[in-house]
C-alpha cells in the first residue's frame, strides 16, 4: 500500500480521499466518522473530501499492520 504525501494548506496537512485508490478510499471512508471529512479552500478552489493527515496516517499505520498480520498467516 502506498502512503500519500500531505498537502500543506493554511498551516495544516491534508489529504484528499480522491487521491487514494478506489479500494483505499472506500476503506478509509467507511472507517471514518462523517464529521472527519472536510472542505478546504486552496487558491480559491474548494477541495472536498479532505481528511487531516494525522487521521489518515493513523488509519494507514493500523491498516497496514493488520494487513501484514493477515499476510503472515497466509500459507
PDB file of N, CA, C, O and CB in Angstrom:
ATOM      1  N   UNK A   1       0.848  -1.165   0.000  1.00  0.00           N
ATOM      2  CA  UNK A   1       0.000   0.000   0.000  1.00  0.00           C
ATOM      3  C   UNK A   1       0.901   1.238   0.000  1.00  0.00           C
ATOM      4  O   UNK A   1       1.837   1.325   0.795  1.00  0.00           O
ATOM      5  CB  UNK A   1      -0.969  -0.007   1.224  1.00  0.00           C
ATOM      6  N   UNK A   2       0.623   2.177  -0.876  1.00  0.00           N
ATOM      7  CA  UNK A   2       1.406   3.395  -0.991  1.00  0.00           C
ATOM      8  C   UNK A   2       0.829   4.480  -0.092  1.00  0.00           C
ATOM      9  O   UNK A   2      -0.382   4.702  -0.063  1.00  0.00           O
ATOM     10  CB  UNK A   2       1.451   3.872  -2.447  1.00  0.00           C
ATOM     11  N   UNK A   3       1.709   5.150   0.637  1.00  0.00           N
ATOM     12  CA  UNK A   3       1.291   6.213   1.545  1.00  0.00           C
ATOM     13  C   UNK A   3       1.345   7.559   0.821  1.00  0.00           C
ATOM     14  O   UNK A   3       2.318   7.857   0.128  1.00  0.00           O
ATOM     15  CB  UNK A   3       2.184   6.238   2.814  1.00  0.00           C
ATOM     16  N   UNK A   4       0.298   8.367   0.983  1.00  0.00           N
ATOM     17  CA  UNK A   4       0.248   9.676   0.352  1.00  0.00           C
ATOM     18  C   UNK A   4       1.119  10.686   1.087  1.00  0.00           C
ATOM     19  O   UNK A   4       1.385  10.549   2.281  1.00  0.00           O
ATOM     20  CB  UNK A   4      -1.185  10.173   0.291  1.00  0.00           C
ATOM     21  N   UNK A   5       1.553  11.695   0.357  1.00  0.00           N
ATOM     22  CA  UNK A   5       2.263  12.838   0.921  1.00  0.00           C
ATOM     23  C   UNK A   5       1.211  13.920   1.145  1.00  0.00           C
ATOM     24  O   UNK A   5       0.384  14.160   0.266  1.00  0.00           O
ATOM     25  CB  UNK A   5       3.443  13.341  -0.028  1.00  0.00           C
ATOM     26  N   UNK A   6       1.226  14.575   2.301  1.00  0.00           N
ATOM     27  CA  UNK A   6       0.178  15.557   2.590  1.00  0.00           C
ATOM     28  C   UNK A   6       0.282  16.818   1.747  1.00  0.00           C
ATOM     29  O   UNK A   6       1.347  17.161   1.233  1.00  0.00           O
ATOM     30  CB  UNK A   6       0.223  15.930   4.040  1.00  0.00           C
ATOM     31  N   UNK A   7      -0.849  17.498   1.618  1.00  0.00           N
ATOM     32  CA  UNK A   7      -0.931  18.817   1.001  1.00  0.00           C
ATOM     33  C   UNK A   7      -0.901  19.817   2.160  1.00  0.00           C
ATOM     34  O   UNK A   7      -1.672  19.676   3.109  1.00  0.00           O
ATOM     35  CB  UNK A   7      -2.244  18.981   0.094  1.00  0.00           C
ATOM     36  N   UNK A   8      -0.036  20.810   2.099  1.00  0.00           N
ATOM     37  CA  UNK A   8       0.040  21.824   3.153  1.00  0.00           C
ATOM     38  C   UNK A   8      -0.853  23.004   2.774  1.00  0.00           C
ATOM     39  O   UNK A   8      -0.605  23.680   1.775  1.00  0.00           O
ATOM     40  CB  UNK A   8       1.516  22.293   3.376  1.00  0.00           C
ATOM     41  N   UNK A   9      -1.894  23.249   3.576  1.00  0.00           N
ATOM     42  CA  UNK A   9      -2.836  24.331   3.323  1.00  0.00           C
ATOM     43  C   UNK A   9      -3.098  25.048   4.635  1.00  0.00           C
ATOM     44  O   UNK A   9      -3.505  24.434   5.621  1.00  0.00           O
ATOM     45  CB  UNK A   9      -4.162  23.800   2.700  1.00  0.00           C
ATOM     46  N   UNK A  10      -2.861  26.357   4.639  1.00  0.00           N
ATOM     47  CA  UNK A  10      -3.133  27.197   5.816  1.00  0.00           C
ATOM     48  C   UNK A  10      -2.538  26.617   7.101  1.00  0.00           C
ATOM     49  O   UNK A  10      -3.193  26.623   8.143  1.00  0.00           O
ATOM     50  CB  UNK A  10      -4.637  27.377   5.989  1.00  0.00           C
ATOM     51  N   UNK A  11      -1.332  26.128   7.034  1.00  0.00           N
ATOM     52  CA  UNK A  11      -0.654  25.608   8.212  1.00  0.00           C
ATOM     53  C   UNK A  11      -1.058  24.201   8.614  1.00  0.00           C
ATOM     54  O   UNK A  11      -0.540  23.669   9.595  1.00  0.00           O
ATOM     55  CB  UNK A  11      -0.894  26.509   9.343  1.00  0.00           C
ATOM     56  N   UNK A  12      -1.971  23.591   7.877  1.00  0.00           N
ATOM     57  CA  UNK A  12      -2.403  22.222   8.178  1.00  0.00           C
ATOM     58  C   UNK A  12      -1.958  21.251   7.101  1.00  0.00           C
ATOM     59  O   UNK A  12      -1.645  21.649   5.979  1.00  0.00           O
ATOM     60  CB  UNK A  12      -3.919  22.163   8.332  1.00  0.00           C
ATOM     61  N   UNK A  13      -1.933  19.979   7.452  1.00  0.00           N
ATOM     62  CA  UNK A  13      -1.583  18.931   6.493  1.00  0.00           C
ATOM     63  C   UNK A  13      -2.846  18.122   6.189  1.00  0.00           C
ATOM     64  O   UNK A  13      -3.531  17.648   7.095  1.00  0.00           O
ATOM     65  CB  UNK A  13      -0.435  18.005   7.051  1.00  0.00           C
ATOM     66  N   UNK A  14      -3.138  17.975   4.897  1.00  0.00           N
ATOM     67  CA  UNK A  14      -4.372  17.328   4.449  1.00  0.00           C
ATOM     68  C   UNK A  14      -4.089  16.310   3.355  1.00  0.00           C
ATOM     69  O   UNK A  14      -3.070  16.373   2.667  1.00  0.00           O
ATOM     70  CB  UNK A  14      -5.374  18.372   3.947  1.00  0.00           C
ATOM     71  N   UNK A  15      -5.014  15.373   3.214  1.00  0.00           N
ATOM     72  CA  UNK A  15      -5.045  14.504   2.032  1.00  0.00           C
ATOM     73  C   UNK A  15      -6.491  14.508   1.529  1.00  0.00           C
ATOM     74  O   UNK A  15      -7.424  14.770   2.288  1.00  0.00           O
ATOM     75  CB  UNK A  15      -4.538  13.022   2.365  1.00  0.00           C
ATOM     76  N   UNK A  16      -6.655  14.217   0.253  1.00  0.00           N
ATOM     77  CA  UNK A  16      -7.989  14.073  -0.326  1.00  0.00           C
ATOM     78  C   UNK A  16      -8.251  12.601  -0.578  1.00  0.00           C
ATOM     79  O   UNK A  16      -7.384  11.882  -1.074  1.00  0.00           O
ATOM     80  CB  UNK A  16      -8.130  14.894  -1.640  1.00  0.00           C
ATOM     81  N   UNK A  17      -9.452  12.156  -0.233  1.00  0.00           N
ATOM     82  CA  UNK A  17      -9.804  10.757  -0.484  1.00  0.00           C
ATOM     83  C   UNK A  17      -9.692  10.429  -1.963  1.00  0.00           C
ATOM     84  O   UNK A  17      -9.368   9.300  -2.329  1.00  0.00           O
ATOM     85  CB  UNK A  17     -11.223  10.458   0.014  1.00  0.00           C
ATOM     86  N   UNK A  18      -9.960  11.416  -2.819  1.00  0.00           N
ATOM     87  CA  UNK A  18      -9.904  11.173  -4.261  1.00  0.00           C
ATOM     88  C   UNK A  18      -8.479  10.905  -4.753  1.00  0.00           C
ATOM     89  O   UNK A  18      -8.300  10.458  -5.885  1.00  0.00           O
ATOM     90  CB  UNK A  18     -10.488  12.361  -5.008  1.00  0.00           C
ATOM     91  N   UNK A  19      -7.459  11.171  -3.921  1.00  0.00           N
ATOM     92  CA  UNK A  19      -6.078  10.864  -4.292  1.00  0.00           C
ATOM     93  C   UNK A  19      -5.737   9.393  -4.044  1.00  0.00           C
ATOM     94  O   UNK A  19      -4.741   8.888  -4.561  1.00  0.00           O
ATOM     95  CB  UNK A  19      -5.116  11.757  -3.514  1.00  0.00           C
ATOM     96  N   UNK A  20      -6.548   8.723  -3.268  1.00  0.00           N
ATOM     97  CA  UNK A  20      -6.312   7.314  -2.953  1.00  0.00           C
ATOM     98  C   UNK A  20      -6.856   6.422  -4.056  1.00  0.00           C
ATOM     99  O   UNK A  20      -7.675   6.851  -4.869  1.00  0.00           O
ATOM    100  CB  UNK A  20      -6.952   6.945  -1.608  1.00  0.00           C
ATOM    101  N   UNK A  21      -6.405   5.197  -4.078  1.00  0.00           N
ATOM    102  CA  UNK A  21      -7.012   4.223  -4.988  1.00  0.00           C
ATOM    103  C   UNK A  21      -8.468   4.048  -4.565  1.00  0.00           C
ATOM    104  O   UNK A  21      -8.823   4.362  -3.429  1.00  0.00           O
ATOM    105  CB  UNK A  21      -6.237   2.843  -4.970  1.00  0.00           C
ATOM    106  N   UNK A  22      -9.289   3.563  -5.444  1.00  0.00           N
ATOM    107  CA  UNK A  22     -10.703   3.381  -5.134  1.00  0.00           C
ATOM    108  C   UNK A  22     -10.883   2.501  -3.906  1.00  0.00           C
ATOM    109  O   UNK A  22     -11.690   2.809  -3.030  1.00  0.00           O
ATOM    110  CB  UNK A  22     -11.437   2.774  -6.327  1.00  0.00           C
ATOM    111  N   UNK A  23     -10.138   1.417  -3.842  1.00  0.00           N
ATOM    112  CA  UNK A  23     -10.248   0.485  -2.714  1.00  0.00           C
ATOM    113  C   UNK A  23      -9.831   1.151  -1.403  1.00  0.00           C
ATOM    114  O   UNK A  23     -10.542   1.055  -0.402  1.00  0.00           O
ATOM    115  CB  UNK A  23      -9.387  -0.762  -2.966  1.00  0.00           C
ATOM    116  N   UNK A  24      -8.674   1.828  -1.408  1.00  0.00           N
ATOM    117  CA  UNK A  24      -8.208   2.505  -0.195  1.00  0.00           C
ATOM    118  C   UNK A  24      -9.188   3.599   0.228  1.00  0.00           C
ATOM    119  O   UNK A  24      -9.505   3.731   1.410  1.00  0.00           O
ATOM    120  CB  UNK A  24      -6.807   3.106  -0.419  1.00  0.00           C
ATOM    121  N   UNK A  25      -9.663   4.377  -0.736  1.00  0.00           N
ATOM    122  CA  UNK A  25     -10.604   5.451  -0.432  1.00  0.00           C
ATOM    123  C   UNK A  25     -11.876   4.936   0.219  1.00  0.00           C
ATOM    124  O   UNK A  25     -12.381   5.535   1.168  1.00  0.00           O
ATOM    125  CB  UNK A  25     -10.950   6.206  -1.690  1.00  0.00           C
ATOM    126  N   UNK A  26     -12.392   3.826  -0.290  1.00  0.00           N
ATOM    127  CA  UNK A  26     -13.610   3.242   0.284  1.00  0.00           C
ATOM    128  C   UNK A  26     -13.363   2.711   1.691  1.00  0.00           C
ATOM    129  O   UNK A  26     -14.199   2.883   2.578  1.00  0.00           O
ATOM    130  CB  UNK A  26     -14.134   2.117  -0.611  1.00  0.00           C
ATOM    131  N   UNK A  27     -12.212   2.065   1.896  1.00  0.00           N
ATOM    132  CA  UNK A  27     -11.903   1.526   3.224  1.00  0.00           C
ATOM    133  C   UNK A  27     -11.734   2.644   4.246  1.00  0.00           C
ATOM    134  O   UNK A  27     -12.252   2.555   5.359  1.00  0.00           O
ATOM    135  CB  UNK A  27     -10.632   0.668   3.170  1.00  0.00           C
ATOM    136  N   UNK A  28     -11.006   3.700   3.869  1.00  0.00           N
ATOM    137  CA  UNK A  28     -10.805   4.809   4.789  1.00  0.00           C
ATOM    138  C   UNK A  28     -12.120   5.524   5.075  1.00  0.00           C
ATOM    139  O   UNK A  28     -12.400   5.870   6.223  1.00  0.00           O
ATOM    140  CB  UNK A  28      -9.781   5.791   4.224  1.00  0.00           C
ATOM    141  N   UNK A  29     -12.913   5.744   4.060  1.00  0.00           N
ATOM    142  CA  UNK A  29     -14.192   6.439   4.238  1.00  0.00           C
ATOM    143  C   UNK A  29     -15.135   5.638   5.133  1.00  0.00           C
ATOM    144  O   UNK A  29     -15.859   6.223   5.939  1.00  0.00           O
ATOM    145  CB  UNK A  29     -14.854   6.699   2.875  1.00  0.00           C
ATOM    146  N   UNK A  30     -15.140   4.327   5.010  1.00  0.00           N
ATOM    147  CA  UNK A  30     -16.015   3.507   5.851  1.00  0.00           C
ATOM    148  C   UNK A  30     -15.529   3.476   7.297  1.00  0.00           C
ATOM    149  O   UNK A  30     -16.322   3.251   8.212  1.00  0.00           O
ATOM    150  CB  UNK A  30     -16.099   2.081   5.299  1.00  0.00           C
ATOM    151  N   UNK A  31     -14.238   3.698   7.510  1.00  0.00           N
ATOM    152  CA  UNK A  31     -13.654   3.705   8.854  1.00  0.00           C
ATOM    153  C   UNK A  31     -13.864   5.052   9.551  1.00  0.00           C
ATOM    154  O   UNK A  31     -13.970   5.109  10.776  1.00  0.00           O
ATOM    155  CB  UNK A  31     -12.156   3.383   8.782  1.00  0.00           C
ATOM    156  N   UNK A  32     -13.924   6.130   8.775  1.00  0.00           N
ATOM    157  CA  UNK A  32     -14.016   7.487   9.332  1.00  0.00           C
ATOM    158  C   UNK A  32     -15.422   7.858   9.771  1.00  0.00           C
ATOM    159  O   UNK A  32     -16.395   7.454   9.134  1.00  0.00           O
ATOM    160  CB  UNK A  32     -13.535   8.491   8.319  1.00  0.00           C
ATOM    161  N   UNK A  33     -15.543   8.625  10.857  1.00  0.00           N
ATOM    162  CA  UNK A  33     -16.828   9.276  11.138  1.00  0.00           C
ATOM    163  C   UNK A  33     -17.061  10.346  10.062  1.00  0.00           C
ATOM    164  O   UNK A  33     -16.106  10.963   9.590  1.00  0.00           O
ATOM    165  CB  UNK A  33     -16.848   9.911  12.592  1.00  0.00           C
ATOM    166  N   UNK A  34     -18.291  10.563   9.682  1.00  0.00           N
ATOM    167  CA  UNK A  34     -18.617  11.525   8.626  1.00  0.00           C
ATOM    168  C   UNK A  34     -18.077  12.915   8.954  1.00  0.00           C
ATOM    169  O   UNK A  34     -17.707  13.663   8.049  1.00  0.00           O
ATOM    170  CB  UNK A  34     -20.132  11.590   8.415  1.00  0.00           C
ATOM    171  N   UNK A  35     -18.031  13.266  10.229  1.00  0.00           N
ATOM    172  CA  UNK A  35     -17.576  14.597  10.630  1.00  0.00           C
ATOM    173  C   UNK A  35     -16.094  14.838  10.342  1.00  0.00           C
ATOM    174  O   UNK A  35     -15.643  15.981  10.412  1.00  0.00           O
ATOM    175  CB  UNK A  35     -17.840  14.801  12.099  1.00  0.00           C
ATOM    176  N   UNK A  36     -15.331  13.804  10.024  1.00  0.00           N
ATOM    177  CA  UNK A  36     -13.904  13.966   9.736  1.00  0.00           C
ATOM    178  C   UNK A  36     -13.639  14.471   8.321  1.00  0.00           C
ATOM    179  O   UNK A  36     -12.569  15.015   8.050  1.00  0.00           O
ATOM    180  CB  UNK A  36     -13.188  12.652   9.942  1.00  0.00           C
ATOM    181  N   UNK A  37     -14.599  14.298   7.419  1.00  0.00           N
ATOM    182  CA  UNK A  37     -14.433  14.787   6.052  1.00  0.00           C
ATOM    183  C   UNK A  37     -14.661  16.290   6.037  1.00  0.00           C
ATOM    184  O   UNK A  37     -15.683  16.776   6.521  1.00  0.00           O
ATOM    185  CB  UNK A  37     -15.408  14.069   5.073  1.00  0.00           C
ATOM    186  N   UNK A  38     -13.704  17.021   5.478  1.00  0.00           N
ATOM    187  CA  UNK A  38     -13.755  18.481   5.489  1.00  0.00           C
ATOM    188  C   UNK A  38     -13.659  19.037   4.074  1.00  0.00           C
ATOM    189  O   UNK A  38     -13.149  18.385   3.163  1.00  0.00           O
ATOM    190  CB  UNK A  38     -12.628  19.051   6.358  1.00  0.00           C
ATOM    191  N   UNK A  39     -14.165  20.262   3.913  1.00  0.00           N
ATOM    192  CA  UNK A  39     -13.960  21.043   2.692  1.00  0.00           C
ATOM    193  C   UNK A  39     -12.900  22.076   3.035  1.00  0.00           C
ATOM    194  O   UNK A  39     -13.021  22.790   4.030  1.00  0.00           O
ATOM    195  CB  UNK A  39     -15.308  21.723   2.173  1.00  0.00           C
ATOM    196  N   UNK A  40     -11.857  22.158   2.208  1.00  0.00           N
ATOM    197  CA  UNK A  40     -10.742  23.062   2.470  1.00  0.00           C
ATOM    198  C   UNK A  40     -10.582  23.985   1.261  1.00  0.00           C
ATOM    199  O   UNK A  40     -10.581  23.525   0.120  1.00  0.00           O
ATOM    200  CB  UNK A  40      -9.417  22.267   2.756  1.00  0.00           C
ATOM    201  N   UNK A  41     -10.447  25.292   1.516  1.00  0.00           N
ATOM    202  CA  UNK A  41     -10.211  26.253   0.436  1.00  0.00           C
ATOM    203  C   UNK A  41      -8.727  26.334   0.132  1.00  0.00           C
ATOM    204  O   UNK A  41      -7.905  26.487   1.036  1.00  0.00           O
ATOM    205  CB  UNK A  41     -10.760  27.649   0.808  1.00  0.00           C
ATOM    206  N   UNK A  42      -8.385  26.229  -1.151  1.00  0.00           N
ATOM    207  CA  UNK A  42      -6.993  26.288  -1.588  1.00  0.00           C
ATOM    208  C   UNK A  42      -6.929  27.062  -2.894  1.00  0.00           C
ATOM    209  O   UNK A  42      -7.459  26.614  -3.910  1.00  0.00           O
ATOM    210  CB  UNK A  42      -6.388  24.861  -1.756  1.00  0.00           C
ATOM    211  N   UNK A  43      -6.279  28.227  -2.871  1.00  0.00           N
ATOM    212  CA  UNK A  43      -6.155  29.088  -4.063  1.00  0.00           C
ATOM    213  C   UNK A  43      -7.499  29.336  -4.737  1.00  0.00           C
ATOM    214  O   UNK A  43      -7.605  29.273  -5.962  1.00  0.00           O
ATOM    215  CB  UNK A  43      -5.191  28.461  -5.068  1.00  0.00           C
ATOM    216  N   UNK A  44      -8.509  29.614  -3.948  1.00  0.00           N
ATOM    217  CA  UNK A  44      -9.833  29.911  -4.477  1.00  0.00           C
ATOM    218  C   UNK A  44     -10.636  28.697  -4.891  1.00  0.00           C
ATOM    219  O   UNK A  44     -11.766  28.843  -5.358  1.00  0.00           O
ATOM    220  CB  UNK A  44      -9.704  30.808  -5.629  1.00  0.00           C
ATOM    221  N   UNK A  45     -10.094  27.517  -4.737  1.00  0.00           N
ATOM    222  CA  UNK A  45     -10.807  26.281  -5.088  1.00  0.00           C
ATOM    223  C   UNK A  45     -11.233  25.582  -3.809  1.00  0.00           C
ATOM    224  O   UNK A  45     -10.512  25.597  -2.811  1.00  0.00           O
ATOM    225  CB  UNK A  45      -9.918  25.339  -5.962  1.00  0.00           C
ATOM    226  N   UNK A  46     -12.400  24.976  -3.846  1.00  0.00           N
ATOM    227  CA  UNK A  46     -12.869  24.191  -2.702  1.00  0.00           C
ATOM    228  C   UNK A  46     -12.520  22.732  -2.926  1.00  0.00           C
ATOM    229  O   UNK A  46     -13.025  22.092  -3.848  1.00  0.00           O
ATOM    230  CB  UNK A  46     -14.401  24.362  -2.489  1.00  0.00           C
ATOM    231  N   UNK A  47     -11.652  22.216  -2.072  1.00  0.00           N
ATOM    232  CA  UNK A  47     -11.279  20.807  -2.143  1.00  0.00           C
ATOM    233  C   UNK A  47     -12.195  20.033  -1.209  1.00  0.00           C
ATOM    234  O   UNK A  47     -12.211  20.271  -0.001  1.00  0.00           O
ATOM    235  CB  UNK A  47      -9.772  20.591  -1.767  1.00  0.00           C
ATOM    236  N   UNK A  48     -12.945  19.121  -1.766  1.00  0.00           N
ATOM    237  CA  UNK A  48     -13.876  18.320  -0.970  1.00  0.00           C
ATOM    238  C   UNK A  48     -13.183  17.040  -0.538  1.00  0.00           C
ATOM    239  O   UNK A  48     -12.082  16.744  -1.002  1.00  0.00           O
ATOM    240  CB  UNK A  48     -15.172  18.003  -1.768  1.00  0.00           C
ATOM    241  N   UNK A  49     -13.789  16.309   0.308  1.00  0.00           N
ATOM    242  CA  UNK A  49     -13.342  15.004   0.801  1.00  0.00           C
ATOM    243  C   UNK A  49     -11.932  15.021   1.388  1.00  0.00           C
ATOM    244  O   UNK A  49     -11.156  14.091   1.170  1.00  0.00           O
ATOM    245  CB  UNK A  49     -13.399  14.002  -0.313  1.00  0.00           C
ATOM    246  N   UNK A  50     -11.601  16.075   2.130  1.00  0.00           N
ATOM    247  CA  UNK A  50     -10.286  16.178   2.763  1.00  0.00           C
ATOM    248  C   UNK A  50     -10.320  15.588   4.175  1.00  0.00           C
ATOM    249  O   UNK A  50     -11.319  15.669   4.889  1.00  0.00           O
ATOM    250  CB  UNK A  50      -9.823  17.651   2.810  1.00  0.00           C
ATOM    251  N   UNK A  51      -9.200  14.999   4.538  1.00  0.00           N
ATOM    252  CA  UNK A  51      -9.024  14.422   5.870  1.00  0.00           C
ATOM    253  C   UNK A  51      -7.683  14.935   6.382  1.00  0.00           C
ATOM    254  O   UNK A  51      -6.711  14.988   5.629  1.00  0.00           O
ATOM    255  CB  UNK A  51      -9.079  12.828   5.847  1.00  0.00           C
ATOM    256  N   UNK A  52      -7.626  15.314   7.667  1.00  0.00           N
ATOM    257  CA  UNK A  52      -6.334  15.775   8.175  1.00  0.00           C
ATOM    258  C   UNK A  52      -5.344  14.613   8.130  1.00  0.00           C
ATOM    259  O   UNK A  52      -5.705  13.452   8.323  1.00  0.00           O
ATOM    260  CB  UNK A  52      -6.467  16.338   9.629  1.00  0.00           C
ATOM    261  N   UNK A  53      -4.100  14.962   7.872  1.00  0.00           N
ATOM    262  CA  UNK A  53      -3.072  13.956   7.629  1.00  0.00           C
ATOM    263  C   UNK A  53      -2.845  13.051   8.828  1.00  0.00           C
ATOM    264  O   UNK A  53      -2.564  11.866   8.651  1.00  0.00           O
ATOM    265  CB  UNK A  53      -1.780  14.625   7.253  1.00  0.00           C
ATOM    266  N   UNK A  54      -2.959  13.575  10.040  1.00  0.00           N
ATOM    267  CA  UNK A  54      -2.749  12.742  11.227  1.00  0.00           C
ATOM    268  C   UNK A  54      -3.760  11.600  11.294  1.00  0.00           C
ATOM    269  O   UNK A  54      -3.408  10.475  11.648  1.00  0.00           O
ATOM    270  CB  UNK A  54      -2.841  13.593  12.495  1.00  0.00           C
ATOM    271  N   UNK A  55      -5.008  11.888  10.955  1.00  0.00           N
ATOM    272  CA  UNK A  55      -6.040  10.849  10.945  1.00  0.00           C
ATOM    273  C   UNK A  55      -5.725   9.808   9.882  1.00  0.00           C
ATOM    274  O   UNK A  55      -5.807   8.605  10.130  1.00  0.00           O
ATOM    275  CB  UNK A  55      -7.434  11.464  10.697  1.00  0.00           C
ATOM    276  N   UNK A  56      -5.362  10.287   8.690  1.00  0.00           N
ATOM    277  CA  UNK A  56      -5.005   9.381   7.600  1.00  0.00           C
ATOM    278  C   UNK A  56      -3.811   8.524   7.993  1.00  0.00           C
ATOM    279  O   UNK A  56      -3.812   7.315   7.760  1.00  0.00           O
ATOM    280  CB  UNK A  56      -4.695  10.171   6.315  1.00  0.00           C
ATOM    281  N   UNK A  57      -2.785   9.141   8.594  1.00  0.00           N
ATOM    282  CA  UNK A  57      -1.580   8.407   8.964  1.00  0.00           C
ATOM    283  C   UNK A  57      -1.890   7.326  10.001  1.00  0.00           C
ATOM    284  O   UNK A  57      -1.364   6.216   9.912  1.00  0.00           O
ATOM    285  CB  UNK A  57      -0.518   9.370   9.506  1.00  0.00           C
ATOM    286  N   UNK A  58      -2.729   7.638  10.971  1.00  0.00           N
ATOM    287  CA  UNK A  58      -3.136   6.643  11.969  1.00  0.00           C
ATOM    288  C   UNK A  58      -3.838   5.471  11.279  1.00  0.00           C
ATOM    289  O   UNK A  58      -3.525   4.310  11.539  1.00  0.00           O
ATOM    290  CB  UNK A  58      -4.069   7.283  13.039  1.00  0.00           C
ATOM    291  N   UNK A  59      -4.788   5.789  10.399  1.00  0.00           N
ATOM    292  CA  UNK A  59      -5.508   4.740   9.674  1.00  0.00           C
ATOM    293  C   UNK A  59      -4.526   3.914   8.839  1.00  0.00           C
ATOM    294  O   UNK A  59      -4.587   2.684   8.842  1.00  0.00           O
ATOM    295  CB  UNK A  59      -6.608   5.357   8.766  1.00  0.00           C
ATOM    296  N   UNK A  60      -3.635   4.581   8.135  1.00  0.00           N
ATOM    297  CA  UNK A  60      -2.676   3.894   7.266  1.00  0.00           C
ATOM    298  C   UNK A  60      -1.829   2.912   8.062  1.00  0.00           C
ATOM    299  O   UNK A  60      -1.666   1.758   7.667  1.00  0.00           O
ATOM    300  CB  UNK A  60      -1.774   4.909   6.551  1.00  0.00           C
ATOM    301  N   UNK A  61      -1.287   3.382   9.196  1.00  0.00           N
ATOM    302  CA  UNK A  61      -0.435   2.513  10.016  1.00  0.00           C
ATOM    303  C   UNK A  61      -1.216   1.330  10.573  1.00  0.00           C
ATOM    304  O   UNK A  61      -0.751   0.192  10.507  1.00  0.00           O
ATOM    305  CB  UNK A  61       0.188   3.309  11.165  1.00  0.00           C
ATOM    306  N   UNK A  62      -2.391   1.588  11.117  1.00  0.00           N
ATOM    307  CA  UNK A  62      -3.163   0.493  11.708  1.00  0.00           C
ATOM    308  C   UNK A  62      -3.661  -0.471  10.639  1.00  0.00           C
ATOM    309  O   UNK A  62      -3.718  -1.677  10.879  1.00  0.00           O
ATOM    310  CB  UNK A  62      -4.347   1.045  12.506  1.00  0.00           C
ATOM    311  N   UNK A  63      -4.019   0.034   9.474  1.00  0.00           N
ATOM    312  CA  UNK A  63      -4.488  -0.820   8.383  1.00  0.00           C
ATOM    313  C   UNK A  63      -3.345  -1.650   7.818  1.00  0.00           C
ATOM    314  O   UNK A  63      -3.522  -2.830   7.515  1.00  0.00           O
ATOM    315  CB  UNK A  63      -5.127   0.026   7.273  1.00  0.00           C
ATOM    316  N   UNK A  64      -2.182  -1.045   7.677  1.00  0.00           N
ATOM    317  CA  UNK A  64      -1.036  -1.759   7.129  1.00  0.00           C
ATOM    318  C   UNK A  64      -0.570  -2.853   8.090  1.00  0.00           C
ATOM    319  O   UNK A  64      -0.208  -3.944   7.651  1.00  0.00           O
ATOM    320  CB  UNK A  64       0.112  -0.782   6.835  1.00  0.00           C
ATOM    321  N   UNK A  65      -0.575  -2.576   9.382  1.00  0.00           N
ATOM    322  CA  UNK A  65      -0.166  -3.574  10.377  1.00  0.00           C
ATOM    323  C   UNK A  65      -1.122  -4.759  10.352  1.00  0.00           C
ATOM    324  O   UNK A  65      -0.687  -5.910  10.389  1.00  0.00           O
ATOM    325  CB  UNK A  65      -0.117  -2.952  11.793  1.00  0.00           C
ATOM    326  N   UNK A  66      -2.430  -4.483  10.290  1.00  0.00           N
ATOM    327  CA  UNK A  66      -3.386  -5.591  10.255  1.00  0.00           C
ATOM    328  C   UNK A  66      -3.251  -6.376   8.955  1.00  0.00           C
ATOM    329  O   UNK A  66      -3.443  -7.592   8.955  1.00  0.00           O
ATOM    330  CB  UNK A  66      -4.827  -5.070  10.414  1.00  0.00           C
ATOM    331  N   UNK A  67      -2.926  -5.708   7.844  1.00  0.00           N
ATOM    332  CA  UNK A  67      -2.707  -6.387   6.580  1.00  0.00           C
ATOM    333  C   UNK A  67      -1.479  -7.265   6.617  1.00  0.00           C
ATOM    334  O   UNK A  67      -1.471  -8.345   6.027  1.00  0.00           O
ATOM    335  CB  UNK A  67      -2.587  -5.390   5.469  1.00  0.00           C
ATOM    336  N   UNK A  68      -0.423  -6.811   7.311  1.00  0.00           N
ATOM    337  CA  UNK A  68       0.797  -7.598   7.431  1.00  0.00           C
ATOM    338  C   UNK A  68       0.542  -8.841   8.281  1.00  0.00           C
ATOM    339  O   UNK A  68       1.057  -9.917   7.980  1.00  0.00           O
ATOM    340  CB  UNK A  68       1.931  -6.750   8.040  1.00  0.00           C
ATOM    341  N   UNK A  69      -0.256  -8.694   9.346  1.00  0.00           N
ATOM    342  CA  UNK A  69      -0.573  -9.861  10.175  1.00  0.00           C
ATOM    343  C   UNK A  69      -1.314 -10.908   9.364  1.00  0.00           C
ATOM    344  O   UNK A  69      -1.036 -12.103   9.474  1.00  0.00           O
ATOM    345  CB  UNK A  69      -1.410  -9.450  11.394  1.00  0.00           C
ATOM    346  N   UNK A  70      -2.256 -10.457   8.552  1.00  0.00           N
ATOM    347  CA  UNK A  70      -3.023 -11.392   7.735  1.00  0.00           C
ATOM    348  C   UNK A  70      -2.110 -12.070   6.729  1.00  0.00           C
ATOM    349  O   UNK A  70      -2.219 -13.278   6.518  1.00  0.00           O
ATOM    350  CB  UNK A  70      -4.178 -10.673   7.014  1.00  0.00           C
ATOM    351  N   UNK A  71      -1.205 -11.312   6.099  1.00  0.00           N
ATOM    352  CA  UNK A  71      -0.290 -11.888   5.111  1.00  0.00           C
ATOM    353  C   UNK A  71       0.626 -12.924   5.769  1.00  0.00           C
ATOM    354  O   UNK A  71       0.984 -13.919   5.138  1.00  0.00           O
ATOM    355  CB  UNK A  71       0.553 -10.777   4.439  1.00  0.00           C
ATOM    356  N   UNK A  72       1.003 -12.703   7.015  1.00  0.00           N
ATOM    357  CA  UNK A  72       1.867 -13.656   7.704  1.00  0.00           C
ATOM    358  C   UNK A  72       1.147 -14.970   7.954  1.00  0.00           C
ATOM    359  O   UNK A  72       1.787 -16.014   8.087  1.00  0.00           O
ATOM    360  CB  UNK A  72       2.357 -13.072   9.022  1.00  0.00           C
ATOM    361  N   UNK A  73      -0.172 -14.928   8.019  1.00  0.00           N
ATOM    362  CA  UNK A  73      -0.943 -16.133   8.273  1.00  0.00           C
ATOM    363  C   UNK A  73      -1.305 -16.892   6.992  1.00  0.00           C
ATOM    364  O   UNK A  73      -1.765 -18.032   7.049  1.00  0.00           O
ATOM    365  CB  UNK A  73      -2.197 -15.779   9.023  1.00  0.00           C
ATOM    366  N   UNK A  74      -1.094 -16.251   5.839  1.00  0.00           N
ATOM    367  CA  UNK A  74      -1.396 -16.927   4.572  1.00  0.00           C
ATOM    368  C   UNK A  74      -0.327 -17.981   4.291  1.00  0.00           C
ATOM    369  O   UNK A  74       0.869 -17.733   4.445  1.00  0.00           O
ATOM    370  CB  UNK A  74      -1.478 -15.901   3.398  1.00  0.00           C
ATOM    371  N   UNK A  75      -0.785 -19.156   3.876  1.00  0.00           N
ATOM    372  CA  UNK A  75       0.166 -20.222   3.589  1.00  0.00           C
ATOM    373  C   UNK A  75       0.215 -20.495   2.116  1.00  0.00           C
ATOM    374  O   UNK A  75       0.964 -21.366   1.675  1.00  0.00           O
ATOM    375  CB  UNK A  75      -0.189 -21.487   4.343  1.00  0.00           C
TER     376      UNK A  75
END
